[in-house]
Amino acid sequence: MVTPSGTDCRYYYQDFHRGRGVQECRLLKDAEDSLPWEERVCAICPVPAILRANGCSHMHLHARLVRRWPGRRKMVVTAHCSQQQTAVKDPYVGCGHCHPTAAAVLIPSKEEDR
């Protein structure tokens, strides 16, 4: 569904049918220790970019909204691979086990760093 900031996100939900006024982020809905969601959060959220970059069905995202400065908020996103049962370091790339050819192209090897 298209968010208020204009990007497509599977976790955003809205329903304005017959006078309803429901707008929510279903990723933040179940998050513990998170600030409440507002429309303006979608403009700073990295989740739509992560979903565009990595479409792995085994990667599950977890997010929470935290306060950085007075009036400023930041979306903290972590990922977990359900197939490998590991934390994902870079959600844009993935765990490296599910799609090894993509990880080989996107993550430089140690020999190339020298």
N, C-alpha and C positions, 0 to 999 in steps of 0.2 A: 504494500500500500504506500502511496506517496505521502511523505511526512510534511509538516508545515513548512520546512525549509526547502522542499522541492526534490528531495532524494527518495529513492525507493528503499524501503526497509520492511523485512518480514515481521519484525517485532512491534511495529507501530500499528495501532488499531484505532479506527474512528467510526462512529455511527451517529448520523444526524437524521435518520429516517423518522418521520412523524414526530418531530419535536424533541427527539433524544439529543443529548449533547455529550456523547461519550468520546473522549480522546484519552489514550493511554499508551504507555510503552510497556509491553508485556515482558520485556527483558528486565525492566526495573521493578515491575509489579511484585515479584516474589523475592526481590533482593533485600537482604537484611542490612541494617546499618547504612541505609541510603537516604538521601534527601528526597523529598517528593518530586515527581516529574512535573515539568511545565513545558509548554510549547517551544519556548526559546532554547531548550536543551538540545533539540534536534539539530540545531545549527552547529553545535560544537561536538556532536556525537561521532566517534570514529566507526561505529558499527556498520553503517551502509558501505563505507569504503572497504572494510574487512570482508564483508559478504561479497562484494564485487571482485575482490582480489583472490579470495579462497572460497570455493564452493564445496569443500569437503563435507560429506554428510556425517562423518565421524566426529567433527569438531563441534563442541558445545561451548557457547559463550556465556560468561557470567559478568554482570556489570553492576556498578554502583556509582551513584552520584555523590561527589564529595565537595566540600567548600574549600576553596584555596585561599582567596582573599575576601574581604567583605564585598558581597555582591557578585563575586566570581565563582563559577562552578566548573568542575572538571569531571568528565566521565572516565572512570577507571574500568578497563575491560581486560578480563583474563579469559584464557581458553583452556579447554581440556579435551584430549583425544580419547574417545570412548573405546576405540579399537585397541590402542596401545596402552591405555590406562596411565597416561603421563600428562603432565602439564605442558602446554605449548608455549615456547618462549616467544615466538613471533606469530601472532594470529594471522598476519597478512600472508605468511608463507606456509604455515602449518607445522606439524610435528616432524616431517621429514621421512617418516616411515610409510605412511599411507600412499603418498605419491612421490616416490624417490627420484623420478626424472625431473619433476618440477623443482624439488629441493636442490638437486645438483646444479641446476641452471641458476637458481635464485640465491643460493647460499654459496659464497666462495669457499673453496677448500683451503686447508692450511698451507698447502704447497704454493698456492697462488698468492697468499698474503706475504710471502717472503720477498 
